[in-house]
Amino acid sequence: MRTKIIKMVLLLLLAIAGFALVFWVAKNMPTKQELRAKQIIQSFIDSKGMDIEPGTEEYKIFMRGIVWGEYPELTGNGSNFVKNQEELDYVLDYAWKYSGYKGLYGDYNELDTEEAAPTTESNK
């Protein structure tokens, strides 16, 4: 009887561990969007002859540069790397995630703001 209970407990623990492993893998598996963004960014890195490897401090700084718009050839209008707004969003989300900013500030959300009207005599 005791052996049967021990076997049941072990089986239950193995099942829980299996489910936890499946959820962990699913959560940490890159999405199609993330894979596409990485591909676009790597293409840019290769075309510029940069020697930057993912996971390094240099890569993190490079990602921050992308977020701040320091590479208009990559993220600007007429880019040969980003074909549409959707891909630009992928690249910016990826850069945000790997810049270290996500850990500090959370998810990347582009501000939806309107430009302020210039001050005139009538609206002072």
C-alpha positions in Angstrom: 0.0 0.0 0.0 2.8 2.4 1.0 4.7 1.7 -2.2 1.6 2.4 -4.3 1.2 5.8 -2.6 4.8 6.6 -3.3 4.5 5.7 -6.9 1.3 7.8 -7.3 3.0 10.8 -5.7 6.1 10.4 -7.9 3.9 10.1 -11.0 2.0 13.2 -10.0 5.2 15.1 -9.4 6.5 14.0 -12.8 3.3 15.1 -14.5 3.5 18.5 -12.8 7.1 18.9 -13.8 6.3 17.9 -17.4 3.5 20.5 -17.6 5.8 23.2 -16.1 8.5 22.3 -18.7 6.0 22.6 -21.6 4.8 26.0 -20.4 8.3 27.2 -19.8 9.4 26.2 -23.3 6.3 27.7 -24.9 6.9 31.0 -23.0 10.5 31.3 -23.9 10.2 30.2 -27.5 10.7 33.1 -29.9 7.6 34.2 -31.9 7.5 34.5 -35.7 7.7 38.2 -35.3 10.7 38.0 -33.1 12.5 35.7 -35.5 11.7 38.1 -38.4 13.0 41.1 -36.4 16.2 39.3 -35.6 16.6 38.3 -39.2 16.1 41.9 -40.4 18.5 43.3 -37.7 21.1 40.6 -38.5 20.9 41.5 -42.2 21.5 45.1 -41.4 24.5 44.2 -39.1 26.0 42.0 -41.9 25.5 44.7 -44.6 27.3 47.3 -42.4 30.2 44.8 -41.6 29.5 45.2 -37.9 31.0 42.7 -35.5 28.2 42.6 -32.9 27.0 39.4 -31.3 23.7 38.9 -29.5 23.9 38.7 -25.7 26.8 41.1 -25.5 26.9 44.6 -24.0 27.7 46.0 -27.4 24.5 44.3 -28.8 22.5 45.9 -26.0 23.9 49.3 -26.8 23.2 48.7 -30.5 19.6 47.8 -29.7 19.2 51.0 -27.7 20.5 52.9 -30.8 17.7 51.2 -32.8 15.1 52.3 -30.3 16.4 55.9 -30.3 16.4 56.0 -34.1 20.1 56.2 -34.6 20.0 53.9 -37.6 17.6 55.5 -40.1 18.9 53.2 -42.8 17.3 50.4 -40.8 14.2 52.0 -39.4 13.6 55.1 -41.5 11.4 55.8 -44.5 12.7 54.0 -47.6 14.6 51.4 -45.6 15.9 48.5 -47.7 15.6 46.3 -44.6 12.1 47.0 -43.2 9.4 46.6 -45.8 6.4 47.9 -43.9 5.0 49.3 -40.7 4.4 45.8 -39.4 8.1 44.8 -39.8 9.1 48.1 -38.2 7.0 47.3 -35.2 8.7 43.9 -35.0 12.2 45.5 -35.1 11.3 48.1 -32.5 9.7 45.5 -30.2 12.8 43.3 -30.5 15.2 46.1 -30.0 13.3 47.2 -26.9 13.3 43.7 -25.5 17.1 43.2 -26.0 18.1 46.8 -25.1 17.6 46.2 -21.4 14.8 48.8 -21.4 12.0 46.2 -21.1 13.4 45.1 -17.8 13.4 48.7 -16.6 10.3 50.1 -18.1 8.1 47.2 -19.2 6.7 46.6 -22.7 7.4 49.0 -25.6 4.4 51.2 -26.4 4.8 53.9 -28.9 3.2 57.1 -27.7 0.1 58.2 -29.5 0.4 62.0 -29.2 -0.6 64.9 -31.3 1.6 67.8 -32.0 1.0 70.8 -30.0 -0.4 73.8 -31.9 2.1 76.7 -32.0 1.5 79.5 -29.6 -0.2 82.5 -31.1 -1.6 85.7 -29.7 -5.1 84.3 -29.6 -4.3 81.1 -27.6 -1.9 82.6 -25.0 
